Amino acid sequence: LQRLVANLLDNAIKYTNPGGKVSLILSRTEDSVLLRVADTGCGINPEDLKHIFDRFYRADSSRTRPGNGLGLCLIKAIAESYGGAVSVISEVGRGTAFTVSLPINFAEK
């Protein structure tokens, strides 16, 4: 779980320009724990959104920055290993928000 949070925060910081904002929000529903990491960064093109969780996938716009295309794949695998899921919303030029949902009893998995 530490790796999941670290990867989300690393990406948010990496793709947000100086003066931008990165937020981390932890909340709970009746049956889930939600972790939301949002930024005011460059955003992700709609064509790339369907591939961002694929192993080694890097959008053209991200190839000038450090990384190997495994971070989001790992985030998804970690969330799913606890019975959870990850979702994303993004708008080019306005930012991206990833939400990880884990069942309340995820620690029992």
C-alpha positions as CSV (number, residue, x, y, z in Angstrom):
1,L,0.0,0.0,0.0
2,Q,2.9,2.3,0.6
3,R,4.1,1.8,-2.9
4,L,0.6,2.5,-4.3
5,V,0.4,5.9,-2.4
6,A,4.0,6.7,-3.3
7,N,3.4,6.1,-7.0
8,L,0.3,8.2,-7.1
9,L,2.0,11.1,-5.3
10,D,5.1,10.8,-7.4
11,N,3.1,11.0,-10.6
12,A,1.0,13.9,-9.3
13,I,4.1,15.9,-8.4
14,K,6.0,15.0,-11.6
15,Y,3.2,16.2,-13.9
16,T,2.2,19.3,-12.0
17,N,4.1,22.5,-12.8
18,P,5.6,24.7,-10.1
19,G,2.8,26.7,-8.4
20,G,0.3,23.9,-9.1
21,K,-1.6,21.9,-6.5
22,V,-1.5,18.3,-5.4
23,S,-4.1,17.0,-2.9
24,L,-4.6,13.7,-1.1
25,I,-8.0,13.0,0.4
26,L,-8.8,9.9,2.4
27,S,-12.5,9.2,3.0
28,R,-14.8,6.3,3.9
29,T,-18.1,5.1,2.6
30,E,-20.2,2.4,4.3
31,D,-18.2,-0.4,2.7
32,S,-15.0,1.2,1.3
33,V,-12.0,3.3,2.0
34,L,-11.3,5.9,-0.7
35,L,-8.0,7.5,-1.5
36,R,-8.1,10.3,-4.0
37,V,-4.9,11.9,-5.3
38,A,-5.6,14.9,-7.5
39,D,-3.4,17.5,-9.3
40,T,-3.7,20.6,-11.4
41,G,-1.1,19.2,-13.8
42,C,-1.0,18.8,-17.6
43,G,-3.8,16.1,-17.7
44,I,-4.0,13.0,-19.8
45,N,-5.3,12.9,-23.4
46,P,-8.6,11.0,-23.7
47,E,-7.0,8.6,-26.3
48,D,-4.3,7.7,-23.7
49,L,-6.7,7.1,-20.8
50,K,-7.7,3.6,-21.9
51,H,-4.0,2.5,-21.9
52,I,-2.5,4.2,-18.9
53,F,-2.8,1.0,-16.7
54,D,-1.1,-1.1,-19.3
55,R,2.4,-2.3,-18.5
56,F,5.1,-0.1,-20.0
57,Y,2.6,2.2,-21.6
58,R,3.8,5.8,-21.8
59,A,1.8,8.6,-23.5
60,D,3.9,10.6,-26.0
61,S,3.6,13.7,-23.8
62,S,5.2,11.8,-20.8
63,R,8.2,10.4,-22.6
64,T,10.3,13.4,-21.8
65,R,10.0,12.7,-18.1
66,P,11.6,10.0,-16.0
67,G,9.8,6.7,-15.7
68,N,9.3,3.3,-17.3
69,G,5.6,2.9,-17.6
70,L,5.1,0.6,-14.7
71,G,3.8,2.9,-11.9
72,L,0.1,2.9,-12.8
73,C,0.1,-0.8,-13.7
74,L,1.5,-1.5,-10.2
75,I,-1.1,0.8,-8.6
76,K,-3.9,-1.2,-10.3
77,A,-2.4,-4.5,-9.4
78,I,-2.0,-3.5,-5.7
79,A,-5.5,-2.2,-5.4
80,E,-7.0,-5.3,-7.1
81,S,-4.9,-7.6,-4.8
82,Y,-6.8,-6.1,-1.9
83,G,-10.2,-6.5,-3.7
84,G,-10.2,-2.9,-4.7
85,A,-10.1,-0.8,-7.9
86,V,-8.6,2.4,-9.3
87,S,-10.3,4.9,-11.5
88,V,-9.2,8.1,-13.1
89,I,-10.7,11.3,-14.4
90,S,-8.5,13.8,-16.3
91,E,-8.8,16.9,-18.4
92,V,-5.9,18.1,-20.6
93,G,-4.5,21.3,-19.2
94,R,-6.6,21.1,-16.0
95,G,-5.3,18.1,-14.1
96,T,-6.0,14.5,-13.1
97,A,-7.6,12.7,-10.2
98,F,-7.0,9.1,-9.3
99,T,-9.3,7.4,-6.9
100,V,-8.4,4.1,-5.2
101,S,-11.3,2.2,-3.6
102,L,-10.6,-0.6,-1.1
103,P,-13.1,-2.6,0.7
104,I,-13.3,-1.8,4.5
105,N,-12.0,-5.2,5.3
106,F,-9.0,-4.9,2.9
107,A,-6.5,-5.6,5.7
108,E,-8.0,-9.1,6.1
109,K,-7.0,-10.0,2.5
